[in-house]
Amino acid sequence: AGSSPTISLYGSSYLKQISRSLDYVGLSHSQIEKDALTSTPPDSIDILFVAYDTADDPETVAWLNVFRATGGRLFTFFLLPPEIQHLTGIRQLEFKSPKYRGQFAQIRTNDAVPGLPPVVHQRSWNVYGAEPATDSVVVAAHWHNLEGQDTRVPAVLVGPAGAHLTHVLLDGDPE
């Protein structure tokens, strides 16, 4: 109570944008290299941002299970291996390429999670569909196109385990 959470980033794929965003809002964080996660005590971190290409080996999955059991929150991106889907309560669906230019141009939030920015401009080139696998997970944002029309494709899902972005965070809208 009253102290800042311990935040770490695991891996490197598209996490520089996350690091810059955390710096922008004044949240200190550390970087855990791919081979160092399993030697990190799971209860020493409150929030872990996981690069989309680092969470599918058995040792990492085992560590993440202990991390969640100690109350840690995961923030994941793009791909969700089956074991991580189970941990987050989020079911990954099919890969989606845009049907037209600018289909995944904006993330627009709803009122599910207070304090989220109403719009984040992204211009993502593809996404993985996702849906809540449990009642405790909600869709907090959808992808909108360049004209601001809702594509009805979930962009951000949030639940007790943390949050998932169906693409990676891009540098298009740092504020």
C-alpha positions in Angstrom: 0.0 0.0 0.0 1.4 3.3 -1.1 4.5 1.9 -2.8 5.1 1.7 -6.5 4.7 -1.8 -8.1 7.8 -3.6 -9.2 7.5 -3.7 -13.0 9.7 -5.8 -15.3 9.8 -6.4 -19.1 10.7 -9.9 -20.3 12.2 -10.3 -23.8 12.8 -7.6 -26.4 10.4 -7.9 -29.3 8.5 -4.6 -29.4 9.0 -3.9 -25.7 11.1 -0.7 -26.3 7.8 1.1 -26.9 6.5 -0.2 -23.6 9.7 0.9 -21.8 9.4 4.4 -23.4 5.7 4.6 -22.3 6.5 3.6 -18.8 9.3 6.2 -18.7 6.8 8.8 -20.1 4.4 8.2 -17.2 7.2 8.0 -14.6 7.0 4.3 -13.7 10.4 2.7 -13.1 11.0 -0.8 -14.5 13.7 -3.3 -15.2 14.5 -5.4 -18.2 14.8 -9.2 -17.8 16.8 -10.9 -20.6 15.4 -14.0 -22.2 17.7 -16.4 -20.4 17.4 -14.7 -17.0 13.7 -15.1 -16.2 13.8 -18.5 -14.5 16.5 -17.3 -12.1 14.4 -14.3 -11.0 12.2 -14.9 -7.9 8.6 -14.8 -9.2 7.4 -13.0 -6.1 9.9 -10.2 -6.6 7.9 -8.7 -9.5 4.3 -7.3 -9.4 3.8 -6.6 -13.1 5.5 -8.4 -16.0 5.3 -7.3 -19.6 6.0 -10.3 -21.8 7.3 -10.0 -25.4 5.1 -12.0 -27.8 7.9 -14.4 -28.8 9.3 -15.4 -25.4 6.5 -17.2 -23.4 6.2 -20.7 -25.0 9.1 -22.8 -23.6 8.3 -25.1 -20.6 10.6 -23.4 -18.1 9.1 -20.0 -18.8 5.5 -21.4 -18.6 6.4 -23.0 -15.2 7.8 -19.7 -14.0 4.8 -17.8 -15.2 2.5 -20.2 -13.3 4.4 -19.5 -10.1 4.4 -15.8 -10.8 0.6 -15.8 -11.2 0.1 -17.9 -8.1 2.0 -15.2 -6.1 -0.4 -12.6 -7.4 1.7 -11.2 -10.3 0.0 -9.6 -13.3 0.9 -10.4 -16.9 0.7 -8.0 -19.8 0.9 -10.0 -23.1 1.0 -9.1 -26.8 -0.1 -10.6 -30.1 0.5 -14.4 -29.6 -0.9 -16.3 -26.7 0.4 -19.9 -26.4 -2.2 -22.3 -25.0 -0.6 -22.4 -21.6 -0.7 -18.6 -21.4 -4.3 -18.6 -22.6 -5.1 -20.7 -19.6 -3.2 -18.4 -17.2 -4.9 -15.2 -18.5 -8.4 -16.5 -19.1 -8.1 -15.2 -22.7 -8.7 -17.4 -25.8 -6.7 -16.6 -28.9 -8.6 -16.9 -32.1 -7.6 -16.7 -35.8 -4.9 -14.5 -37.3 -6.5 -11.5 -39.0 -4.9 -9.6 -41.9 -6.6 -6.3 -42.7 -9.3 -6.5 -45.4 -8.6 -2.9 -46.3 -5.9 -0.2 -45.6 -6.2 1.3 -42.2 -8.6 -1.4 -40.7 -6.5 -1.6 -37.5 -5.6 2.1 -37.2 -6.9 3.0 -33.7 -7.5 1.3 -30.3 -10.6 2.9 -28.8 -11.4 2.0 -25.2 -14.8 1.6 -23.5 -15.7 2.2 -19.9 -14.5 -1.3 -18.7 -11.3 0.0 -17.2 -11.1 3.5 -15.8 -8.1 5.7 -16.7 -7.3 4.2 -20.1 -6.7 6.7 -22.9 -9.8 7.0 -25.1 -7.9 6.5 -28.3 -4.4 5.2 -29.2 -3.4 5.5 -32.8 -1.5 2.4 -34.1 -1.9 1.5 -37.8 -1.3 -2.2 -37.0 -0.7 -4.4 -40.0 -2.4 -7.5 -38.5 -3.8 -8.9 -35.3 -4.8 -12.1 -33.6 -8.4 -12.3 -32.7 -9.1 -13.0 -29.0 -12.0 -13.3 -26.7 -12.6 -13.8 -23.0 -12.4 -17.5 -21.9 -13.8 -16.7 -18.5 -16.5 -14.3 -17.1 -13.8 -12.4 -15.2 -12.2 -11.1 -18.5 -13.6 -8.1 -20.3 -12.9 -6.5 -23.7 -11.6 -3.1 -22.7 -11.0 -1.8 -26.3 -11.7 -2.5 -29.9 -9.8 -1.8 -33.1 -11.2 1.1 -35.1 -10.3 2.0 -38.7 -8.9 5.3 -40.0 -12.3 6.8 -40.1 -13.0 5.9 -36.5 -15.5 3.1 -37.3 -15.5 0.1 -34.9 -14.3 -3.1 -36.5 -15.7 -5.1 -33.6 -12.3 -6.8 -33.3 -11.1 -6.8 -29.7 -7.8 -4.9 -29.2 -7.4 -5.1 -25.4 -8.7 -7.7 -23.0 -8.4 -7.3 -19.2 -8.9 -9.6 -16.3 -7.6 -10.6 -12.9 -4.4 -12.0 -14.5 -3.5 -8.8 -16.3 -4.1 -7.6 -19.9 -3.6 -8.6 -23.5 -3.1 -6.5 -26.6 -4.0 -8.4 -29.8 -1.1 -6.8 -31.7 2.1 -5.1 -30.4 2.2 -1.6 -29.1 3.7 0.6 -31.9 5.3 4.1 -31.6 2.6 5.9 -33.5 1.1 7.6 -30.6 3.4 7.9 -27.6 1.2 10.3 -25.6 
